[in-house]
Amino acid sequence: MPQDHPLGAVPGGLETLIREATGAREVRRGERIQSLWSGYGEIVRYALRGGTLASVVVKDVVFPSAVDHPRGWHNDVGHQRKVRSYEVEMAWYRDWSGRCDEHCRVPRCFALRTLGERHLMVLEDLDAAGLPLRKERLDRPQALACLSWLAHFHARFLGEKPTGLWPIGSYWHLATRQEEWQVIEDAAIRRAAATLDVRLNTCRFQTLVHGDAKVANFCFSTDGRRVAAVDFQYVGGGCGMKDVAYFLGSCLAESEQRDWEADLLDAYFAELRRAVNQRGKDLDFAALEAEWRALFPLAQADFYRFLVGWCPEHWKIHDYSRKVALAVVAGLDGTGA
């Protein structure tokens, strides 16, 4: 972890970076917004004076000498995945984030710096930009706002090659989760894992996926109508349904997911069509929608596969998610796909 500096204190190198990036004359450390997963650093707000910005947020990544994973997955594979994830996030902000617009809002990046094994990202303070709220559960309008963000993000990057990012986006895809796969107790789920992975990763219509599109990574305006997304450690290539399936599973209770899912999926595809048309994408949208709708339950089953290996008692595992996953697996077994 970075040294725990008191409020107001700023290490010299970081202060210089922030001042050069923002034009501020004075930089003061504010509150720690959060510690990063497994002790890999922190996110801190810094107050500014003398420039055009009142504050920035710094993601300060320092690779620990000893990893303390909250769920006990301590190994070099996990460490290297995490190291790569921050390299990908730096690449995202350097090469890709500027292509997002107000329909798929992300924080502006003011500066990036690598100092040895320390990664520094100086980012826009979304609270100050009018997006101060974070949620654990969503009502329908808030869920629709996030689905609109995903639709525009997916439309924006349809057909793009994920240069510098993860070739396969999402933090749970099978190639990076072999240990979790090996301990899955349900033999049918274990057998189906490779097929689910191939089907999702070789679909005709590919885009960039956020890769960790849970509700905690969306920032909301006070009226809940505008959203922005953060945390791009696992952005990369893939089928947009991976984001949608994961998002709906993160923001809705089981009964809401069961009752609202079909309507919310319809809303996503309606917005995706509008976004594709706005951007003048030359593609067969009917074919895209048919393919992705068919892959939606496979994306749900794929995330279920990850969860039952990684954390079998996780709250996202419930009767509905289990029913969907088992039905998909039975279908794969029946068709030999």
C-alpha positions as CSV (number, residue, x, y, z in Angstrom):
1,M,0.0,0.0,0.0
2,P,1.1,3.6,-0.5
3,Q,2.3,5.3,2.7
4,D,-0.7,6.6,4.6
5,H,-0.2,10.3,4.3
6,P,-2.3,12.7,6.4
7,L,-4.9,15.0,5.0
8,G,-3.2,17.8,3.1
9,A,0.1,16.0,2.6
10,V,1.1,15.2,-1.0
11,P,4.3,13.3,-2.0
12,G,6.5,15.6,-4.2
13,G,6.4,13.5,-7.4
14,L,2.6,13.2,-7.3
15,E,2.1,16.9,-6.5
16,T,4.3,17.8,-9.5
17,L,2.3,15.5,-11.8
18,I,-1.0,16.9,-10.7
19,R,0.1,20.5,-11.0
20,E,1.6,20.0,-14.4
21,A,-1.6,18.1,-15.6
22,T,-4.1,20.6,-14.2
23,G,-2.4,24.0,-14.0
24,A,-3.2,24.1,-10.3
25,R,-0.9,26.1,-8.0
26,E,-1.7,24.2,-4.8
27,V,-2.6,20.5,-4.3
28,R,-3.9,19.1,-1.0
29,R,-4.7,15.5,-0.2
30,G,-8.3,14.9,0.6
31,E,-10.1,11.8,1.7
32,R,-9.3,8.2,0.6
33,I,-12.3,7.2,-1.5
34,Q,-11.4,3.5,-1.3
35,S,-8.6,1.0,-1.0
36,L,-8.0,-1.1,-4.1
37,W,-8.8,-4.8,-4.1
38,S,-6.3,-7.1,-2.2
39,G,-4.1,-4.2,-1.1
40,Y,-3.0,-2.9,-4.5
41,G,-3.2,0.8,-3.7
42,E,-5.9,3.4,-3.1
43,I,-8.1,6.0,-4.8
44,V,-7.8,9.4,-3.3
45,R,-9.4,12.8,-3.9
46,Y,-7.1,15.8,-4.1
47,A,-8.3,19.4,-3.7
48,L,-6.8,22.0,-6.1
49,R,-6.4,25.7,-6.0
50,G,-5.3,28.2,-8.6
51,G,-6.4,26.4,-11.7
52,T,-9.7,25.6,-13.5
53,L,-10.5,22.5,-11.5
54,A,-11.5,22.2,-7.9
55,S,-10.4,18.6,-7.4
56,V,-9.1,15.5,-9.1
57,V,-9.2,11.8,-8.2
58,V,-6.0,9.8,-8.3
59,K,-5.9,6.1,-8.7
60,D,-2.6,5.2,-7.1
61,V,-1.6,1.6,-7.8
62,V,1.3,0.0,-5.9
63,F,1.9,-3.8,-6.2
64,P,2.2,-5.3,-2.7
65,S,5.0,-7.6,-1.6
66,A,2.3,-9.9,0.0
67,V,-1.2,-10.2,-1.4
68,D,-4.1,-10.4,1.0
69,H,-7.0,-11.6,-1.1
70,P,-10.4,-11.2,0.7
71,R,-11.5,-14.7,-0.5
72,G,-8.3,-16.5,-0.1
73,W,-7.2,-16.8,-3.8
74,H,-3.5,-16.1,-3.2
75,N,-1.3,-17.2,-6.2
76,D,1.0,-15.8,-8.8
77,V,-1.6,-16.3,-11.6
78,G,-4.0,-14.0,-9.8
79,H,-1.2,-11.5,-9.1
80,Q,-0.1,-11.4,-12.7
81,R,-3.8,-11.0,-13.8
82,K,-4.1,-8.0,-11.5
83,V,-0.8,-6.4,-12.7
84,R,-2.0,-6.8,-16.3
85,S,-5.3,-5.3,-15.4
86,Y,-3.8,-2.0,-14.3
87,E,-1.6,-1.9,-17.4
88,V,-4.8,-2.4,-19.5
89,E,-6.5,0.4,-17.6
90,M,-3.6,2.7,-18.3
91,A,-3.9,1.8,-22.0
92,W,-7.6,2.4,-21.9
93,Y,-7.3,5.9,-20.6
94,R,-4.3,6.7,-22.9
95,D,-5.7,5.4,-26.1
96,W,-9.4,4.7,-26.0
97,S,-11.3,6.7,-23.4
98,G,-11.3,10.0,-25.4
99,R,-13.5,8.3,-27.9
100,C,-16.4,8.0,-25.4
101,D,-19.1,10.8,-25.4
102,E,-21.8,11.9,-23.1
103,H,-23.9,8.9,-24.0
104,C,-21.2,6.6,-22.5
105,R,-19.6,9.0,-20.1
106,V,-16.2,8.1,-18.5
107,P,-13.9,10.3,-16.4
108,R,-11.5,12.5,-18.3
109,C,-7.9,11.5,-17.9
110,F,-5.5,14.3,-17.1
111,A,-2.2,12.4,-16.6
112,L,-0.8,8.9,-16.5
113,R,2.6,8.0,-15.0
114,T,4.4,4.8,-14.3
115,L,7.2,5.0,-11.6
116,G,8.8,1.6,-11.3
117,E,5.9,-0.7,-10.2
118,R,3.7,2.3,-9.3
119,H,0.9,3.4,-11.6
120,L,-0.6,6.8,-11.2
121,M,-3.8,7.9,-13.0
122,V,-5.0,11.5,-12.5
123,L,-8.7,11.5,-13.4
124,E,-11.7,13.8,-13.4
125,D,-13.6,14.0,-10.2
126,L,-17.0,12.7,-11.2
127,D,-18.6,13.9,-8.0
128,A,-17.6,17.5,-8.9
129,A,-18.9,16.9,-12.4
130,G,-22.4,16.3,-11.1
131,L,-22.3,12.5,-10.8
132,P,-21.9,12.1,-7.0
133,L,-24.2,9.1,-6.2
134,R,-23.2,5.4,-5.9
135,K,-25.8,2.7,-5.6
136,E,-26.0,-0.9,-4.4
137,R,-29.5,-1.7,-5.9
138,L,-31.3,0.1,-8.7
139,D,-34.9,0.9,-9.6
140,R,-36.1,0.6,-13.2
141,P,-35.2,4.1,-14.4
142,Q,-31.7,3.8,-12.9
143,A,-31.2,0.3,-14.4
144,L,-32.3,1.7,-17.8
145,A,-29.8,4.6,-17.5
146,C,-27.0,2.1,-17.1
147,L,-28.2,-0.1,-19.9
148,S,-28.3,2.9,-22.1
149,W,-24.7,3.6,-21.2
150,L,-23.8,0.0,-22.1
151,A,-25.7,0.1,-25.4
152,H,-23.9,3.3,-26.5
153,F,-20.5,1.9,-25.3
154,H,-21.0,-1.3,-27.2
155,A,-22.3,0.5,-30.3
156,R,-19.3,2.9,-30.2
157,F,-16.8,0.1,-30.3
158,L,-18.5,-2.5,-32.5
159,G,-16.0,-4.2,-34.7
160,E,-13.0,-2.6,-33.0
161,K,-9.8,-4.7,-32.3
162,P,-8.9,-4.4,-28.6
163,T,-5.4,-3.2,-29.2
164,G,-3.6,-2.7,-25.9
165,L,-6.5,-4.1,-24.0
166,W,-7.5,-7.6,-23.0
167,P,-8.0,-9.7,-26.1
168,I,-11.0,-11.2,-24.2
169,G,-12.6,-8.7,-21.9
170,S,-14.1,-9.5,-18.4
171,Y,-12.4,-10.5,-15.3
172,W,-14.0,-14.0,-15.1
173,H,-13.3,-15.5,-18.5
174,L,-12.1,-19.1,-18.4
175,A,-8.5,-18.8,-19.6
176,T,-7.7,-16.7,-16.5
177,R,-9.8,-18.7,-14.0
178,Q,-8.5,-22.3,-14.3
179,E,-8.1,-22.8,-10.6
180,E,-11.7,-21.7,-10.0
181,W,-12.9,-24.0,-12.8
182,Q,-11.1,-27.0,-11.4
183,V,-12.9,-26.8,-8.0
184,I,-16.5,-26.6,-9.4
185,E,-18.5,-29.4,-7.8
186,D,-21.2,-29.7,-10.5
187,A,-19.6,-31.9,-13.2
188,A,-22.1,-30.6,-15.8
189,I,-21.1,-27.0,-15.3
190,R,-17.5,-28.0,-15.3
191,R,-17.9,-29.8,-18.6
192,A,-19.9,-27.0,-20.2
193,A,-17.3,-24.3,-19.3
194,A,-15.2,-24.6,-22.5
195,T,-18.2,-24.6,-24.8
196,L,-19.7,-21.5,-23.1
197,D,-16.3,-19.8,-23.4
198,V,-15.9,-20.6,-27.1
199,R,-19.5,-19.6,-28.0
200,L,-19.2,-16.2,-26.3
201,N,-15.7,-15.5,-27.6
202,T,-16.2,-16.5,-31.3
203,C,-19.5,-14.8,-32.0
204,R,-19.8,-12.9,-35.2
205,F,-20.5,-9.5,-33.7
206,Q,-17.7,-8.3,-31.4
207,T,-17.3,-5.1,-29.5
208,L,-15.4,-3.8,-26.5
209,V,-16.9,-4.9,-23.2
210,H,-16.4,-2.9,-20.0
211,G,-15.6,-6.2,-18.3
212,D,-16.7,-5.3,-14.8
213,A,-20.0,-3.6,-15.3
214,K,-21.4,-4.0,-11.9
215,V,-23.6,-1.4,-10.3
216,A,-20.8,-0.2,-8.0
217,N,-18.8,1.0,-11.0
218,F,-21.5,3.4,-12.2
219,C,-21.7,7.0,-10.9
220,F,-25.1,8.7,-10.9
221,S,-26.5,12.2,-11.1
222,T,-28.7,13.2,-8.2
223,D,-31.8,12.7,-10.3
224,G,-30.6,9.3,-11.5
225,R,-30.9,10.1,-15.2
226,R,-27.2,10.5,-16.0
227,V,-24.5,8.0,-15.4
228,A,-20.8,7.5,-16.0
229,A,-18.7,4.3,-15.6
230,V,-15.4,3.8,-13.9
231,D,-12.9,1.0,-13.3
232,F,-11.6,-0.2,-16.7
233,Q,-9.2,-2.9,-15.6
234,Y,-10.9,-5.6,-17.5
235,V,-12.0,-3.8,-20.7
236,G,-11.4,-5.8,-23.9
237,G,-13.0,-7.6,-26.8
238,G,-16.1,-9.7,-26.6
239,C,-19.9,-10.0,-26.9
240,G,-21.9,-7.2,-25.3
241,M,-24.1,-9.7,-23.5
242,K,-21.3,-10.4,-21.0
243,D,-21.7,-6.9,-19.7
244,V,-25.5,-6.9,-19.8
245,A,-25.8,-10.3,-18.0
246,Y,-23.3,-9.3,-15.4
247,F,-24.8,-5.9,-14.8
248,L,-28.4,-7.2,-14.3
249,G,-27.1,-9.8,-11.9
250,S,-25.4,-7.1,-9.9
251,C,-28.1,-4.5,-9.5
252,L,-31.3,-6.4,-9.1
253,A,-32.7,-8.7,-6.4
254,E,-33.6,-12.2,-7.6
255,S,-37.3,-11.5,-7.9
256,E,-36.6,-8.2,-9.9
257,Q,-34.2,-10.0,-12.2
258,R,-36.8,-12.7,-12.9
259,D,-39.7,-10.2,-13.4
260,W,-37.9,-7.3,-15.1
261,E,-35.2,-9.1,-17.2
262,A,-37.1,-9.5,-20.5
263,D,-38.3,-5.8,-20.5
264,L,-34.9,-4.5,-19.6
265,L,-33.2,-6.6,-22.3
266,D,-35.8,-5.2,-24.8
267,A,-34.9,-1.7,-23.7
268,Y,-31.2,-2.4,-24.1
269,F,-31.6,-3.6,-27.7
270,A,-33.9,-0.7,-28.6
271,E,-31.2,1.7,-27.3
272,L,-28.4,-0.3,-29.0
273,R,-30.3,0.1,-32.3
274,R,-30.6,3.9,-31.8
275,A,-26.9,4.1,-30.9
276,V,-25.8,2.0,-34.0
277,N,-27.9,4.2,-36.2
278,Q,-26.6,7.4,-34.7
279,R,-23.1,6.3,-35.4
280,G,-23.8,5.2,-38.9
281,K,-22.5,1.7,-38.4
282,D,-22.9,-0.4,-41.5
283,L,-24.1,-3.7,-40.2
284,D,-27.0,-6.1,-40.1
285,F,-28.6,-5.1,-36.8
286,A,-31.3,-7.8,-37.0
287,A,-28.5,-10.4,-37.2
288,L,-26.6,-8.8,-34.4
289,E,-29.7,-8.7,-32.1
290,A,-30.6,-12.3,-32.9
291,E,-27.1,-13.5,-32.2
292,W,-26.7,-11.6,-29.0
293,R,-30.1,-12.5,-27.6
294,A,-29.3,-16.1,-28.1
295,L,-26.0,-15.6,-26.3
296,F,-27.5,-13.7,-23.3
297,P,-28.4,-16.9,-21.3
298,L,-25.0,-18.3,-22.2
299,A,-23.4,-15.2,-20.7
300,Q,-25.5,-15.7,-17.6
301,A,-24.4,-19.3,-17.4
302,D,-20.8,-18.4,-17.9
303,F,-20.8,-16.0,-15.0
304,Y,-22.6,-18.6,-12.9
305,R,-19.8,-21.0,-13.8
306,F,-17.2,-18.6,-12.5
307,L,-19.1,-17.9,-9.2
308,V,-19.7,-21.5,-8.2
309,G,-15.9,-22.1,-8.5
310,W,-14.8,-18.8,-7.0
311,C,-17.3,-18.3,-4.2
312,P,-20.1,-20.9,-4.0
313,E,-21.9,-19.0,-1.2
314,H,-22.0,-15.7,-3.1
315,W,-25.3,-13.8,-2.9
316,K,-25.5,-13.6,-6.7
317,I,-26.0,-17.4,-6.8
318,H,-29.7,-18.0,-6.3
319,D,-32.6,-20.1,-7.6
320,Y,-33.1,-18.0,-10.7
321,S,-29.4,-17.8,-11.7
322,R,-29.0,-21.6,-11.1
323,K,-32.2,-22.4,-13.1
324,V,-30.9,-20.4,-16.1
325,A,-27.4,-21.9,-16.0
326,L,-28.7,-25.5,-15.7
327,A,-31.1,-25.0,-18.5
328,V,-28.3,-23.6,-20.7
329,V,-26.1,-26.5,-19.9
330,A,-28.8,-29.0,-20.5
331,G,-29.4,-27.4,-23.9
332,L,-25.7,-27.7,-24.8
333,D,-25.6,-31.3,-23.8
334,G,-28.7,-32.0,-25.8
335,T,-27.4,-30.4,-29.0
336,G,-23.7,-31.4,-28.6
337,A,-22.8,-27.7,-29.3
